[in-house]
Amino acid sequence: MERKQLLSHDGKTLAALYGALPVSLRSSTNRFRNALMYSSAYLALIAMAEVVVVSVILDLPPTPAALVVGLTVFAIYANDRLADADTDALSNPGQAAFVRRHREVLYVLASIAYGVAVALSVLGGPLALGITLLPGVCWVWYATDWIPGGGGHARRLKDVFLVNTIVVALAWAVTLTFLPLAFADAAVTGTTLFVFVYFFLRVFTNTEIPNVRDVEGDRAIGVSTLPVVFGVDRTRHILTGIDLSTAGLVIAAVSAGYLTPILAVPLLAGLTYSLGVTAFVGRYENERLLARAAECEYLVVFAALVVAVAV
């Protein structure tokens, strides 16, 4: 009798453990997802995929450029989220709460990431070092009102209409295009200039789509973006025009011999995806998911490129 009771008790214990397992697994999955998304780690992975795309298009050998860019992106965007935690509480409360809760850890990780990125960039020479430092310098001008040397203050570039997005697009287009080139010690060609313009336009678009989600918060703190100035509907039309113009640029590059048709296909696949995402701007309630979807354009390009090269 006692043995039966013991077996029954053990059976209930095992059943309770098995019942708790899905809950524990779900909780761990959610924590991992939040850390990946809210810390900006996922942006680092996307940036590394972008560098691979650039290296394939420019026919460059493997270099540490992808790792350097990934670490730099993580550092810059983690610091940006730390700086904007208070204002993000309105437009993105989940992210703001995560950043506040892990402020010290994020600050340390971001500092280490940028330090390692700068150290690795030295392997590529002075030009690679300068390009790696560029996003950090631009971020200081973009996100803070501090003037070096004089200790004074000026209006943040983040608050200035169009200048804010142009600075972001320019900094990342330069980094993504020319850092792999610097590591490989390769020459600038017509294809290089095409890649630079392509990424400038893509980053511009992918910077403004999340601004639709942040329109109320940006308006409250005086930040001027396309959605704040022109409204959501006109912003959708403008971004669609940029997507179509970029597609025209890709076709022109193929016609001019700067890009092979097989490499144009992944870029056009990404632009088709982007047009689909842009069509939902202002029409889809989950604006946060829409912003994430826009950032995944480069993963579409990367996947299509892998298929194209394999074939």
TITOR-76126 format. One record per residue (C-alpha): residue number from 0; residue in three letters; x, y, z. Coordinates in Angstrom, 1 decimal. Layout:
N
rec num=NUM residu=ALA px=X py=Y pz=Z
...
//
This chain:
311
rec num=0 residu=MET px=0.0 py=0.0 pz=0.0
rec num=1 residu=GLU px=2.8 py=2.4 pz=0.9
rec num=2 residu=ARG px=4.6 py=1.5 pz=-2.3
rec num=3 residu=LYS px=1.5 py=2.4 pz=-4.3
rec num=4 residu=GLN px=1.1 py=5.7 pz=-2.5
rec num=5 residu=LEU px=4.8 py=6.5 pz=-3.2
rec num=6 residu=LEU px=4.5 py=5.7 pz=-6.8
rec num=7 residu=SER px=1.3 py=7.8 pz=-7.0
rec num=8 residu=HIS px=3.1 py=10.7 pz=-5.4
rec num=9 residu=ASP px=6.1 py=10.4 pz=-7.7
rec num=10 residu=GLY px=3.8 py=10.2 pz=-10.7
rec num=11 residu=LYS px=2.1 py=13.5 pz=-9.6
rec num=12 residu=THR px=5.4 py=15.1 pz=-9.1
rec num=13 residu=LEU px=6.6 py=14.1 pz=-12.6
rec num=14 residu=ALA px=3.3 py=15.3 pz=-14.1
rec num=15 residu=ALA px=3.7 py=18.6 pz=-12.3
rec num=16 residu=LEU px=7.3 py=19.0 pz=-13.6
rec num=17 residu=TYR px=6.2 py=18.1 pz=-17.2
rec num=18 residu=GLY px=3.3 py=20.6 pz=-16.9
rec num=19 residu=ALA px=5.6 py=23.3 pz=-15.7
rec num=20 residu=LEU px=8.1 py=22.7 pz=-18.5
rec num=21 residu=PRO px=6.2 py=24.4 pz=-21.3
rec num=22 residu=VAL px=5.7 py=27.5 pz=-19.1
rec num=23 residu=SER px=9.4 py=27.6 pz=-18.2
rec num=24 residu=LEU px=10.3 py=27.1 pz=-21.9
rec num=25 residu=ARG px=7.9 py=29.8 pz=-23.0
rec num=26 residu=SER px=9.3 py=32.2 pz=-20.3
rec num=27 residu=SER px=12.9 py=31.5 pz=-21.4
rec num=28 residu=THR px=12.0 py=32.0 pz=-25.0
rec num=29 residu=ASN px=10.3 py=35.3 pz=-24.3
rec num=30 residu=ARG px=13.3 py=36.5 pz=-22.3
rec num=31 residu=PHE px=15.7 py=35.6 pz=-25.1
rec num=32 residu=ARG px=13.4 py=37.3 pz=-27.7
rec num=33 residu=ASN px=13.2 py=40.5 pz=-25.6
rec num=34 residu=ALA px=17.0 py=40.5 pz=-25.1
rec num=35 residu=LEU px=17.6 py=40.0 pz=-28.8
rec num=36 residu=MET px=15.1 py=42.7 pz=-30.0
rec num=37 residu=TYR px=15.3 py=45.3 pz=-27.2
rec num=38 residu=SER px=19.1 py=45.3 pz=-26.9
rec num=39 residu=SER px=19.6 py=45.9 pz=-30.6
rec num=40 residu=ALA px=21.4 py=42.5 pz=-31.0
rec num=41 residu=TYR px=19.2 py=41.6 pz=-33.9
rec num=42 residu=LEU px=20.2 py=44.7 pz=-35.7
rec num=43 residu=ALA px=23.8 py=43.7 pz=-35.4
rec num=44 residu=LEU px=23.0 py=40.4 pz=-37.0
rec num=45 residu=ILE px=21.2 py=42.1 pz=-39.9
rec num=46 residu=ALA px=24.1 py=44.5 pz=-40.3
rec num=47 residu=MET px=26.5 py=41.6 pz=-40.6
rec num=48 residu=ALA px=24.3 py=40.1 pz=-43.3
rec num=49 residu=GLU px=24.5 py=43.4 pz=-45.1
rec num=50 residu=VAL px=28.3 py=43.4 pz=-45.1
rec num=51 residu=VAL px=28.2 py=39.9 pz=-46.6
rec num=52 residu=VAL px=25.9 py=41.2 pz=-49.4
rec num=53 residu=VAL px=28.3 py=44.1 pz=-50.1
rec num=54 residu=SER px=31.3 py=41.8 pz=-50.1
rec num=55 residu=VAL px=29.7 py=39.5 pz=-52.7
rec num=56 residu=ILE px=28.5 py=42.3 pz=-54.9
rec num=57 residu=LEU px=32.0 py=43.9 pz=-54.9
rec num=58 residu=ASP px=33.7 py=40.5 pz=-55.2
rec num=59 residu=LEU px=35.8 py=41.1 pz=-52.0
rec num=60 residu=PRO px=37.5 py=38.4 pz=-49.9
rec num=61 residu=PRO px=36.3 py=37.5 pz=-46.4
rec num=62 residu=THR px=37.5 py=40.0 pz=-43.8
rec num=63 residu=PRO px=36.7 py=41.0 pz=-40.2
rec num=64 residu=ALA px=34.5 py=43.8 pz=-41.6
rec num=65 residu=ALA px=31.2 py=42.0 pz=-40.9
rec num=66 residu=LEU px=32.1 py=41.5 pz=-37.3
rec num=67 residu=VAL px=33.3 py=45.1 pz=-36.9
rec num=68 residu=VAL px=30.1 py=46.4 pz=-38.3
rec num=69 residu=GLY px=28.0 py=44.1 pz=-36.2
rec num=70 residu=LEU px=29.7 py=45.2 pz=-33.0
rec num=71 residu=THR px=29.5 py=48.8 pz=-34.0
rec num=72 residu=VAL px=25.8 py=48.6 pz=-34.8
rec num=73 residu=PHE px=25.1 py=46.9 pz=-31.5
rec num=74 residu=ALA px=27.1 py=49.6 pz=-29.6
rec num=75 residu=ILE px=25.5 py=52.6 pz=-31.3
rec num=76 residu=TYR px=21.9 py=51.4 pz=-31.1
rec num=77 residu=ALA px=22.2 py=50.1 pz=-27.6
rec num=78 residu=ASN px=23.5 py=53.6 pz=-26.5
rec num=79 residu=ASP px=20.7 py=55.3 pz=-28.5
rec num=80 residu=ARG px=18.1 py=53.2 pz=-26.7
rec num=81 residu=LEU px=19.7 py=54.1 pz=-23.4
rec num=82 residu=ALA px=19.7 py=57.8 pz=-24.2
rec num=83 residu=ASP px=16.0 py=57.7 pz=-25.4
rec num=84 residu=ALA px=14.6 py=55.4 pz=-22.7
rec num=85 residu=ASP px=12.4 py=58.2 pz=-21.2
rec num=86 residu=THR px=10.9 py=59.4 pz=-24.5
rec num=87 residu=ASP px=10.5 py=55.8 pz=-25.8
rec num=88 residu=ALA px=8.2 py=55.0 pz=-22.8
rec num=89 residu=LEU px=5.3 py=56.5 pz=-24.8
rec num=90 residu=SER px=5.9 py=54.8 pz=-28.2
rec num=91 residu=ASN px=7.7 py=51.6 pz=-27.1
rec num=92 residu=PRO px=7.0 py=50.9 pz=-23.4
rec num=93 residu=GLY px=8.3 py=47.3 pz=-23.6
rec num=94 residu=GLN px=11.7 py=48.4 pz=-24.9
rec num=95 residu=ALA px=11.9 py=51.3 pz=-22.6
rec num=96 residu=ALA px=11.2 py=49.1 pz=-19.6
rec num=97 residu=PHE px=13.8 py=46.5 pz=-20.7
rec num=98 residu=VAL px=16.5 py=49.2 pz=-21.2
rec num=99 residu=ARG px=15.8 py=50.8 pz=-17.8
rec num=100 residu=ARG px=15.9 py=47.4 pz=-16.1
rec num=101 residu=HIS px=19.2 py=46.4 pz=-17.7
rec num=102 residu=ARG px=20.8 py=49.9 pz=-18.1
rec num=103 residu=GLU px=24.1 py=49.1 pz=-16.5
rec num=104 residu=VAL px=24.6 py=45.8 pz=-18.3
rec num=105 residu=LEU px=23.7 py=47.4 pz=-21.7
rec num=106 residu=TYR px=26.1 py=50.2 pz=-21.1
rec num=107 residu=VAL px=29.0 py=47.9 pz=-20.3
rec num=108 residu=LEU px=28.2 py=45.6 pz=-23.2
rec num=109 residu=ALA px=27.9 py=48.5 pz=-25.7
rec num=110 residu=SER px=31.2 py=50.0 pz=-24.5
rec num=111 residu=ILE px=33.0 py=46.6 pz=-24.8
rec num=112 residu=ALA px=31.4 py=46.0 pz=-28.2
rec num=113 residu=TYR px=32.6 py=49.4 pz=-29.6
rec num=114 residu=GLY px=36.0 py=48.9 pz=-28.0
rec num=115 residu=VAL px=36.5 py=45.5 pz=-29.7
rec num=116 residu=ALA px=35.2 py=46.9 pz=-33.0
rec num=117 residu=VAL px=37.7 py=49.8 pz=-32.9
rec num=118 residu=ALA px=40.6 py=47.4 pz=-32.0
rec num=119 residu=LEU px=39.7 py=45.0 pz=-34.8
rec num=120 residu=SER px=39.4 py=47.9 pz=-37.3
rec num=121 residu=VAL px=43.1 py=48.7 pz=-36.7
rec num=122 residu=LEU px=43.8 py=45.5 pz=-38.6
rec num=123 residu=GLY px=42.4 py=47.2 pz=-41.7
rec num=124 residu=GLY px=44.6 py=50.2 pz=-41.5
rec num=125 residu=PRO px=43.9 py=53.9 pz=-40.8
rec num=126 residu=LEU px=41.0 py=54.2 pz=-43.2
rec num=127 residu=ALA px=39.2 py=51.2 pz=-41.7
rec num=128 residu=LEU px=39.7 py=52.8 pz=-38.2
rec num=129 residu=GLY px=38.3 py=56.1 pz=-39.4
rec num=130 residu=ILE px=35.3 py=54.5 pz=-40.9
rec num=131 residu=THR px=34.6 py=52.5 pz=-37.7
rec num=132 residu=LEU px=34.8 py=55.7 pz=-35.7
rec num=133 residu=LEU px=32.4 py=57.6 pz=-38.0
rec num=134 residu=PRO px=29.1 py=56.1 pz=-36.7
rec num=135 residu=GLY px=30.1 py=56.9 pz=-33.2
rec num=136 residu=VAL px=30.9 py=60.5 pz=-34.0
rec num=137 residu=CYS px=27.7 py=60.9 pz=-36.0
rec num=138 residu=TRP px=25.7 py=59.4 pz=-33.1
rec num=139 residu=VAL px=27.1 py=62.0 pz=-30.7
rec num=140 residu=TRP px=26.0 py=64.8 pz=-33.1
rec num=141 residu=TYR px=22.8 py=63.1 pz=-33.8
rec num=142 residu=ALA px=21.5 py=62.1 pz=-30.3
rec num=143 residu=THR px=23.1 py=64.7 pz=-28.0
rec num=144 residu=ASP px=23.3 py=68.5 pz=-27.8
rec num=145 residu=TRP px=26.9 py=68.5 pz=-26.5
rec num=146 residu=ILE px=29.5 py=70.6 pz=-28.3
rec num=147 residu=PRO px=33.0 py=69.2 pz=-27.8
rec num=148 residu=GLY px=35.7 py=71.5 pz=-26.4
rec num=149 residu=GLY px=33.5 py=74.5 pz=-25.4
rec num=150 residu=GLY px=31.2 py=72.6 pz=-23.1
rec num=151 residu=GLY px=28.2 py=74.3 pz=-24.7
rec num=152 residu=HIS px=25.0 py=73.0 pz=-26.2
rec num=153 residu=ALA px=23.4 py=73.1 pz=-29.6
rec num=154 residu=ARG px=20.2 py=71.6 pz=-31.2
rec num=155 residu=ARG px=20.5 py=67.9 pz=-31.7
rec num=156 residu=LEU px=20.6 py=66.8 pz=-35.3
rec num=157 residu=LYS px=18.0 py=64.2 pz=-34.4
rec num=158 residu=ASP px=15.6 py=67.2 pz=-33.9
rec num=159 residu=VAL px=16.2 py=68.7 pz=-37.4
rec num=160 residu=PHE px=13.9 py=67.7 pz=-40.2
rec num=161 residu=LEU px=15.5 py=65.5 pz=-42.9
rec num=162 residu=VAL px=19.0 py=66.1 pz=-41.5
rec num=163 residu=ASN px=18.3 py=63.5 pz=-38.9
rec num=164 residu=THR px=17.5 py=60.7 pz=-41.4
rec num=165 residu=ILE px=20.2 py=61.9 pz=-43.8
rec num=166 residu=VAL px=22.9 py=61.7 pz=-41.2
rec num=167 residu=VAL px=21.8 py=58.1 pz=-40.2
rec num=168 residu=ALA px=21.6 py=57.0 pz=-43.9
rec num=169 residu=LEU px=24.9 py=58.6 pz=-44.8
rec num=170 residu=ALA px=26.8 py=57.2 pz=-41.8
rec num=171 residu=TRP px=25.7 py=53.6 pz=-42.3
rec num=172 residu=ALA px=26.0 py=53.7 pz=-46.1
rec num=173 residu=VAL px=29.6 py=54.8 pz=-45.8
rec num=174 residu=THR px=30.3 py=52.2 pz=-43.2
rec num=175 residu=LEU px=28.6 py=49.3 pz=-45.0
rec num=176 residu=THR px=30.1 py=50.1 pz=-48.4
rec num=177 residu=PHE px=33.6 py=51.3 pz=-47.6
rec num=178 residu=LEU px=34.7 py=49.3 pz=-44.5
rec num=179 residu=PRO px=34.8 py=46.0 pz=-46.4
rec num=180 residu=LEU px=36.7 py=47.9 pz=-49.2
rec num=181 residu=ALA px=39.2 py=49.3 pz=-46.7
rec num=182 residu=PHE px=39.9 py=45.9 pz=-45.1
rec num=183 residu=ALA px=40.4 py=44.3 pz=-48.6
rec num=184 residu=ASP px=42.5 py=47.3 pz=-49.7
rec num=185 residu=ALA px=40.4 py=47.4 pz=-52.9
rec num=186 residu=ALA px=39.8 py=50.3 pz=-55.3
rec num=187 residu=VAL px=36.6 py=52.3 pz=-55.6
rec num=188 residu=THR px=34.7 py=51.5 pz=-58.8
rec num=189 residu=GLY px=31.5 py=52.3 pz=-60.4
rec num=190 residu=THR px=29.9 py=49.3 pz=-58.6
rec num=191 residu=THR px=31.1 py=50.7 pz=-55.3
rec num=192 residu=LEU px=29.4 py=54.0 pz=-55.9
rec num=193 residu=PHE px=26.2 py=52.1 pz=-56.9
rec num=194 residu=VAL px=26.3 py=50.1 pz=-53.7
rec num=195 residu=PHE px=26.8 py=53.3 pz=-51.6
rec num=196 residu=VAL px=23.8 py=55.0 pz=-53.2
rec num=197 residu=TYR px=21.7 py=51.8 pz=-52.9
rec num=198 residu=PHE px=22.3 py=51.5 pz=-49.2
rec num=199 residu=PHE px=21.9 py=55.2 pz=-48.6
rec num=200 residu=LEU px=18.3 py=55.0 pz=-50.1
rec num=201 residu=ARG px=17.6 py=51.7 pz=-48.2
rec num=202 residu=VAL px=18.7 py=53.0 pz=-44.8
rec num=203 residu=PHE px=16.7 py=56.3 pz=-45.4
rec num=204 residu=THR px=13.5 py=54.3 pz=-46.0
rec num=205 residu=ASN px=14.1 py=51.9 pz=-43.1
rec num=206 residu=THR px=14.8 py=54.8 pz=-40.8
rec num=207 residu=GLU px=11.5 py=56.6 pz=-41.6
rec num=208 residu=ILE px=9.2 py=53.6 pz=-41.3
rec num=209 residu=PRO px=9.8 py=53.2 pz=-37.5
rec num=210 residu=ASN px=9.2 py=56.9 pz=-37.2
rec num=211 residu=VAL px=5.5 py=56.2 pz=-38.0
rec num=212 residu=ARG px=5.3 py=54.3 pz=-34.8
rec num=213 residu=ASP px=7.1 py=57.1 pz=-32.9
rec num=214 residu=VAL px=5.1 py=60.0 pz=-34.4
rec num=215 residu=GLU px=3.3 py=60.9 pz=-31.2
rec num=216 residu=GLY px=6.5 py=60.7 pz=-29.1
rec num=217 residu=ASP px=8.5 py=62.6 pz=-31.6
rec num=218 residu=ARG px=5.9 py=65.3 pz=-31.9
rec num=219 residu=ALA px=5.8 py=65.6 pz=-28.1
rec num=220 residu=ILE px=9.6 py=66.2 pz=-27.8
rec num=221 residu=GLY px=9.9 py=68.4 pz=-30.9
rec num=222 residu=VAL px=11.6 py=65.9 pz=-33.3
rec num=223 residu=SER px=10.7 py=66.5 pz=-36.9
rec num=224 residu=THR px=10.4 py=63.4 pz=-39.1
rec num=225 residu=LEU px=8.6 py=62.7 pz=-42.4
rec num=226 residu=PRO px=5.4 py=61.4 pz=-40.6
rec num=227 residu=VAL px=5.4 py=64.4 pz=-38.2
rec num=228 residu=VAL px=5.8 py=67.0 pz=-41.0
rec num=229 residu=PHE px=3.8 py=65.4 pz=-43.9
rec num=230 residu=GLY px=1.6 py=62.9 pz=-42.1
rec num=231 residu=VAL px=1.5 py=59.1 pz=-42.4
rec num=232 residu=ASP px=-0.3 py=58.8 pz=-45.8
rec num=233 residu=ARG px=2.1 py=61.2 pz=-47.6
rec num=234 residu=THR px=5.0 py=59.5 pz=-45.9
rec num=235 residu=ARG px=3.9 py=56.2 pz=-47.4
rec num=236 residu=HIS px=3.8 py=57.7 pz=-50.8
rec num=237 residu=ILE px=7.3 py=59.3 pz=-50.4
rec num=238 residu=LEU px=8.8 py=56.0 pz=-49.3
rec num=239 residu=THR px=7.1 py=54.1 pz=-52.1
rec num=240 residu=GLY px=8.6 py=56.6 pz=-54.5
rec num=241 residu=ILE px=12.1 py=55.9 pz=-53.0
rec num=242 residu=ASP px=11.6 py=52.2 pz=-53.3
rec num=243 residu=LEU px=10.7 py=52.5 pz=-57.0
rec num=244 residu=SER px=13.6 py=54.9 pz=-57.6
rec num=245 residu=THR px=15.9 py=52.4 pz=-56.0
rec num=246 residu=ALA px=14.6 py=49.6 pz=-58.3
rec num=247 residu=GLY px=15.3 py=51.9 pz=-61.2
rec num=248 residu=LEU px=18.8 py=52.4 pz=-59.9
rec num=249 residu=VAL px=19.4 py=48.7 pz=-59.8
rec num=250 residu=ILE px=18.1 py=48.2 pz=-63.4
rec num=251 residu=ALA px=20.3 py=51.1 pz=-64.5
rec num=252 residu=ALA px=23.3 py=49.5 pz=-62.8
rec num=253 residu=VAL px=22.7 py=46.3 pz=-64.7
rec num=254 residu=SER px=22.4 py=48.2 pz=-68.0
rec num=255 residu=ALA px=25.6 py=50.1 pz=-67.3
rec num=256 residu=GLY px=27.5 py=46.9 pz=-66.5
rec num=257 residu=TYR px=28.1 py=47.8 pz=-62.9
rec num=258 residu=LEU px=25.9 py=44.9 pz=-61.6
rec num=259 residu=THR px=25.3 py=41.4 pz=-63.0
rec num=260 residu=PRO px=21.7 py=40.3 pz=-63.6
rec num=261 residu=ILE px=22.2 py=37.4 pz=-61.1
rec num=262 residu=LEU px=23.2 py=39.8 pz=-58.4
rec num=263 residu=ALA px=20.4 py=42.2 pz=-59.3
rec num=264 residu=VAL px=17.7 py=39.6 pz=-58.5
rec num=265 residu=PRO px=18.3 py=39.5 pz=-54.7
rec num=266 residu=LEU px=18.3 py=43.3 pz=-54.6
rec num=267 residu=LEU px=15.0 py=43.5 pz=-56.5
rec num=268 residu=ALA px=13.6 py=40.8 pz=-54.3
rec num=269 residu=GLY px=14.4 py=42.9 pz=-51.3
rec num=270 residu=LEU px=12.8 py=46.0 pz=-52.9
rec num=271 residu=THR px=9.7 py=44.0 pz=-53.8
rec num=272 residu=TYR px=9.5 py=42.9 pz=-50.1
rec num=273 residu=SER px=10.0 py=46.6 pz=-49.0
rec num=274 residu=LEU px=7.2 py=47.8 pz=-51.3
rec num=275 residu=GLY px=4.9 py=45.3 pz=-49.7
rec num=276 residu=VAL px=5.9 py=46.5 pz=-46.2
rec num=277 residu=THR px=5.6 py=50.2 pz=-47.2
rec num=278 residu=ALA px=2.1 py=49.6 pz=-48.5
rec num=279 residu=PHE px=1.0 py=48.8 pz=-45.0
rec num=280 residu=VAL px=2.4 py=52.0 pz=-43.5
rec num=281 residu=GLY px=-0.5 py=53.8 pz=-41.8
rec num=282 residu=ARG px=-2.8 py=50.8 pz=-42.6
rec num=283 residu=TYR px=-1.7 py=48.2 pz=-40.1
rec num=284 residu=GLU px=-2.3 py=48.6 pz=-36.4
rec num=285 residu=ASN px=0.8 py=46.9 pz=-35.1
rec num=286 residu=GLU px=3.3 py=49.5 pz=-36.2
rec num=287 residu=ARG px=6.0 py=48.0 pz=-34.1
rec num=288 residu=LEU px=5.8 py=44.8 pz=-36.0
rec num=289 residu=LEU px=5.8 py=46.7 pz=-39.3
rec num=290 residu=ALA px=9.0 py=48.5 pz=-38.3
rec num=291 residu=ARG px=10.6 py=45.1 pz=-37.5
rec num=292 residu=ALA px=9.4 py=43.8 pz=-40.8
rec num=293 residu=ALA px=11.1 py=46.7 pz=-42.7
rec num=294 residu=GLU px=14.4 py=46.0 pz=-41.0
rec num=295 residu=CYS px=14.3 py=42.4 pz=-42.2
rec num=296 residu=GLU px=14.5 py=43.5 pz=-45.8
rec num=297 residu=TYR px=18.2 py=42.8 pz=-45.8
rec num=298 residu=LEU px=17.6 py=39.2 pz=-44.6
rec num=299 residu=VAL px=15.4 py=38.7 pz=-47.7
rec num=300 residu=VAL px=18.2 py=40.1 pz=-49.8
rec num=301 residu=PHE px=20.8 py=37.9 pz=-48.0
rec num=302 residu=ALA px=18.6 py=34.7 pz=-48.4
rec num=303 residu=ALA px=18.0 py=35.5 pz=-52.1
rec num=304 residu=LEU px=21.7 py=36.1 pz=-52.6
rec num=305 residu=VAL px=22.6 py=32.7 pz=-51.1
rec num=306 residu=VAL px=20.2 py=31.0 pz=-53.5
rec num=307 residu=ALA px=21.4 py=33.0 pz=-56.5
rec num=308 residu=VAL px=25.0 py=32.3 pz=-55.8
rec num=309 residu=ALA px=24.3 py=28.6 pz=-55.1
rec num=310 residu=VAL px=22.4 py=28.3 pz=-58.4
//
